[in-house]
């Protein structure tokens, strides 16, 4: 899956990005854990944005049995509200 993270005025209090290795997709009650990440550091390492509007493109890899033609949730649990993100009802 391809993603782009970006810094902006709304998120200026968190000028960095990373992904926790325990991130997973949940689909039909089954969890598919992150297998690999490219272009984004794994927590606790961080990518610090150098300016507002900087973009970071990255890829996350999960088990190939995820059905990308059906909706799923992407869940990342971290160490506090600023270190987690959850996206629900993702569809192709």
N, C-alpha and C positions, 0 to 999 in steps of 0.2 A: 504494500500500500504506500502511495506517495502522499507526503504531507508538506505543508509550508507553514512555518511559524514566523511571526514577525513581531517586532517591538513597535509600540505605539504609545501615544500619550495616555491612553486608558490603562495601560499596563506598565507604566514607567516605574512603579514601585517594585516590579519583578523584571529587571532588565537581563534576564538569562533564561535559558531553556535547557532541559535535559529530558530523558525518559527513564523511568524506573524499570529495572529488568523484570519486575513482577507484573508488568502490564499484560492484559489479556483481552481477547474478544470473547464475548459470550453470545451464543446463538443456540436457540432451542434448548436452553438450560445447560449447554456444554461449554466449558471454558477451554479456549485455545490460547496458550501462553506464548508470549513473545519469544521468538527463536533467535532473532538477529536484528540489529539496528545499524543502518549506514547513514552517515552524515550528521548524526546527533550523538552527543555523549551520553553514556549510561550514568545514572546517579551513583555516586555523589558528585561526579565530574559535571561541569557546566560549560555551556557556550554562552559567553557574555556578548550581548549586542553592543556594537560600537556606536550606534546612533539610532534615533527614532526612525522608523520605517525600514530598518535593515530586515532582510528576509533570510531565512535558513530553510532550505529544502532538504528533506530527509526521507528515508524509506524504513518501514517497519515490516518485518517478515514474521508470519504466523504459519501454523500448520496448513497445508494445502487443502485439507478437507473442509475448510470454511467455505460455505456457499456464498459467493459474492453477488449472486443474483437475488438473495434474500436479505432482509434487514438484519442488523446485528448491532451490538453495543461495544464500544471500545472503552475499557476501564483501566485506569492507572491509579494505584493507591500509593501514596508517598508518605511523607513525614509531616503533614500539616496541610492546610487549605491551599497554600501557595505552591505546593509541590505535587498537586494532583490535577488531573483533568479527566473528565468523563464525557463521552459523546454517545448519545442515545439515538436509536433508530436510523443508523447509517444505511443508506442504500446506494446502489451503483448509479 
